[in-house]
Amino acid sequence: MAQALTRAKEVAIRKTIGSGKGRLLLQFTGETFLVLLFSFVVAIIICLMLKSAINDQFDLLVHMDFNSFKIISYIALLFMLLLVGAGLYPALYLSSFKSVRALKAKRISQGNSIYLRKALIISQFGLSIFLICVAMFSFYQVKFMANSDRGFDDEGILVMNANSGIRNNFNVFKNNLLSNSDIMSISGASGQPGGFHDSYLLEFEPGEEPLRVYTVFSDHHYTQTFDIEITAGRGFDSDRRLDSASMLVNEKVLQVTG
């Protein structure tokens, strides 16, 4: 848009030789449409080319289904918003110039217009720098997560969401799966390590500020299934009925509470 504001003399010359406002609108909007279309195609091709490398590098499962109506709708909506903001509005602004004034003026940016152009240019560069920083931060964060010791073993672990039928008959479901010799352990829980969990406020001493902790409700085989090391105390024991009211805490909680 900022670049479009420098084309006033071109608009004035085209108006002088007979181009109408509608033709100018079509020209500028069409130019923006072609640039956006090329950019979107190149971006999609780059994403498809880098998808396998990203999945292998960070042990992810990124899937892009361009046959999905939802994804196509999001892409189309983003395309239309960019087309209106970068094409239609500048086209309306430029086509409204008076030919004689634009040809005589050394520059069209008078008054507040020059501040608008400067603000747009600064915003474009600022947004680009911000996105580059976000990409770099995400790269190093995911790399750190992939290479750091997270305190549990996620190799060969399959996590699945259980419907009400499985939850109500979990022991039957579990025993049927354990009849397969390739399956070593099964656990039922409200979440896996490193996932999104509910949070609660725990008050260890009366009058002290409560500590917000994130919790996982699980059965007795949770630590065994994820190979979580117990540094002190013991894990859950299915033979101890009172363990259903017990909890395990991580080292961070012990450090905070002293």
N, C-alpha and C positions, 0 to 999 in steps of 0.2 A: 504493500500500500504506500509506504514512504517513497519508494522508487517511482510509483505511478504519478506522484505529485509533481515530478520534474518534467512531465510531458505536456505542459500547457501549450507551448508553441506549436507542437505537432497537432494538437487539437484545434488550435486557431487556424492553422494552414488548411487542415481538412475541412473545417467549416467554411473557409473562404472559397474553396473549390467545389462546395456544394454538398458536403456530407452532412446529413441530418443527425439529430440527437439520438434517434433510434439506432442508426448504423454505428455510431460511436459506442453506444452502450453494448451493442452486439460484438463489436471488435474487441473492446477491453475485457468484457466478460469471457469471450471466446479464448482470448490469449491466456487468461488466468485458468480457464477450464483445461486447456491443453497442458499447461505447466503442472497443474495439480494432478491430472491424469497420469502424466509421465512419472511424477514423483511417487504417486501411490503404487504404480506398477513396479518401479525400481525397488521401493521399500518392501513390497510383498516378496519379490524375487530374492532380495537379501535375507529376509526372514526365513524363507524356505531353505536357502543355502546354508544358513548358520544354525538352523534348528538342530540338526544332528550333532554338530560340534558342541553346541551349548549343552545338550542333553548328556553327551559323553563327558564333558569337562566337569560339570557340576552334579552329575548323577541325578538328573531331573527327568521328568517325563512331560516335556512341553508338547502339546498337540494343537495344531491349528487346522481346524476344519472349515475351509472356505465354502463348503456346501451347506453350512449351518445358516438358517435364516436369521438367527440372532446376530451372528458375527457380521453377516452381510448388511444387516440393518444398521449396526454400529458404524461400519465403514462408510456406508452411504450417508448417514447423519453427519459424521465428521467431515466428509467431502463437501456436503452442502453448506455446512457452517463456514468452512474455509473459503468456499466459493463466494458466499455472500460477503464475508468480511474482507477478503483480499481482492475480490473482483467486482462485485456489483456496486458496493459503496464507493470505491474510487472511480468507477465508471460514471456513476451519477454525479459525483463531484466534478470530474474533469469535463464532462459534457455540458455542464452549466456555465462554463467560462464564456465571457464575451470575447469575440475574436479580436477586435481592435485593441482592447485593453491587454490581452495576453501577448499580442505581437509587439506592443510598445514597451511593455514592462521588461526590465532586466531580469527580474525574478518574480515569481508569482506568490511567493511566501511572504505575505504582508501581514502585519499585526500578529494575531494569535496563530496563524497558519504555520509559521516557521517553527513555533514551539510544538505544534502538533506533530510536524514532521520529525523534529529532533526526538520527541518523546517516543514516537513509533520506532525509530532506529535504535534508540537506547533499549527499548523494551525487547526488540528482536534479539539484540546481542545479549541482553541480560537473560532472556529465556533460554537461549542457546547455551550459555555458560552454566546455567542452573541444570539443564538436562544432562550436560556432559558430567557435571559433578555428581548428579544422581546416578548416572550409569557407572561411573568409577566407584562410587560408594557401594552400589549393589554388587559390582564385580568382586571387590575385596571382601565384602561381608559374606557373600555366598562361598567364596574361596576359603575364608576362615572357617565357616561352618562345616565345609566338606572335609577339611584337613585337621580340625581340632578334635581333641578327645572329649566327646560329649557324655561320657560316663555310662554308655549303654551300647549294645551291639545291635545294629539294624540290618545286618547282612542276613538274607534269607527270611526276613520277616514280612509277612503279608498282613496288612491292616485293612479291615473291612467294616462297614457300617452294618449293625445288626438291626433287623426290623423287629417288630413286636413279637412275631412268632418265634424268632430265635431267642430273644430275651426271656420269654416266658418258659422256654424249654431248653435253656442253655446247657444244662448238664447232659441231656440226651444228645444235643448237637455236638457238644464237645467230645463225648465218648465215641460217637460215630466217626469223628475225624481222627481221633487218637488210635482208632483201629488200623489206620494207615501207618505202616512202619516208617514212612518218610517224614512224618510229622512228629517232632520231638516234644513240643510243648504248646499249650493253648491257654490264653488268659482272656478274661473279660474285663473291660475297664471303660471308664468314661472318656479316655483319651490316651494317646501315646506320648512318650517322652518328647519334649520339644514342640508339642502341638498347642492348640488353644484350649485353655481350661477355665473352669469357673474360679472365681477368687472369693476369699473369705477374710474377715478381720478376726485375728486371734489376739486375745488379751491374756498374757501370761501372768501378769501381776496386777492386782487392783490399783487403779489410778494411773497406770502407765499407758502410753499411747499404743493403741492396737497395731498389730503388724499385719499388713495385707499379704496373704500367701495365695498361690495358685495350687489347686488341688486336683488329684486324680483319685476317683473311687474305683477300686479294683478288687479282684479276688486274690487268693493266696499265691497264685502262680505268676504274678506280674513280674516280680524281680527275676524269677527263673527264666521266664520267656524272653525278656530283654537283656538278660545276663548283666543285671545291675549289681555292682559290688556293694556289699554292706560293710562299711568301714568300722562301725561300732554297733554293738547290740546284735540283734538277729532280725531275720525277715519274718514274714507272716507264716504261720503254721496252721494247716487245716485241722490239726488235732486239738488245737486250743480254741475253745469256743469264744473266749473273751477277746481274741484277736480281731473279731468283727467290729470292735469298738476302739481298736488301736490305730496308730498312724506311724508312718515313717516320714522323717524330715531330711532334707538335704543339708549339706555342710553350711550353706549360706544362711539358713535359718538359725543354726547353732551359733554362727559368728555374730549375727545381729542381736540375738537374745543373750549372748554371753554364756 
